Amino acid sequence: MVLSLDRWVGKVAVVTGASSGIGASIADHLVQEGLIVVGLARRSEIVEEKAKKLVGKKGKLYGVKTDMSKEEDIVKAFKWVERNIGHVHVLVNSAGAISWTSLSNGDTQAWRQTLDVNVLGLCVATREAVKSMTANNTQGHIIHINSVVGHKIPNMQGMNIYTASKHAVTALAATLKQELDAGGFKIKISSVSPGMVASEMTTLSRNNTKEMQTAMEAAPILQPADVAGAVCYVLSTPEHVQVAELTIAPVGELL
């Protein structure tokens, strides 16, 4: 099997959550591979600053201010892409939120924020990308950044809603594949499920307790570039090959 990203050179990729962590690394990798990348993020100024540093690379990066918990922001962002850059070929749903809370005595707003970004925001972005791809008869690719906790339940207090949201992503990837296959559309759907990754949601979070920080720093961990590499691998497969699920984890992870 020949692996190459050549067919995506000059094509448009939308990456959500592109201001930091996994999303930022994915955007960086795709630009270097020659894609025209639109990074959606609340802190779009960070994406725009990164774009300046990537001038001269094979591709190009744009930043569009988008709150992934707000449908109107997401729809507006995709309209901007269509109007200013072109129709969508690749969507990477990388934006994520986590709230450490309980179910028995939890914070409803915290639950809602996690579900709005991880599930509903992902659904809205996916819908808009599929609209663009089908309207233009594009053999596109949609990639959800999932998690190992989207496939099993970790024994970690406070991760209940986050774990539920990632199980939803697993189901949404599978059901979207069924929809696309039934409609005869040549659009790939992949779920990439990493173990713990160094990011603002984990080791770089300002909200960690001392105990949480110590535990995370002692555990095996992936870097954002590892996940970006997995995304590039999934995209590099031939048109007739679909990687439905790719799980990656640091050696020694016990989740």
HELIX and SHEET records of a PDB file:
HELIX    1   1 ASP A    6  TRP A    8  5                                   3    
HELIX    2   2 GLY A   21  GLN A   32  1                                  12    
HELIX    3   3 SER A   44  LYS A   53  1                                  10    
HELIX    4   4 GLU A   71  ASN A   84  1                                  14    
HELIX    5   5 THR A  108  LEU A  115  1                                   8    
HELIX    6   6 ASP A  116  GLY A  121  3                                   6    
HELIX    7   7 LEU A  122  ALA A  135  1                                  14    
HELIX    8   8 VAL A  148  GLY A  150  5                                   3    
HELIX    9   9 ASN A  160  GLY A  183  1                                  24    
HELIX   10  10 LYS A  210  ALA A  218  1                                   9    
HELIX   11  11 PRO A  224  SER A  236  1                                  13    
SHEET    1   A 7 LYS A  60  LYS A  65  0                                        
SHEET    2   A 7 ILE A  36  ALA A  41  1                                        
SHEET    3   A 7 VAL A  12  THR A  16  1                                        
SHEET    4   A 7 VAL A  90  ASN A  93  1                                        
SHEET    5   A 7 HIS A 141  ILE A 145  1                                        
SHEET    6   A 7 LYS A 188  PRO A 194  1                                        
SHEET    7   A 7 GLU A 245  ILE A 248  1                                        
END                                                                             
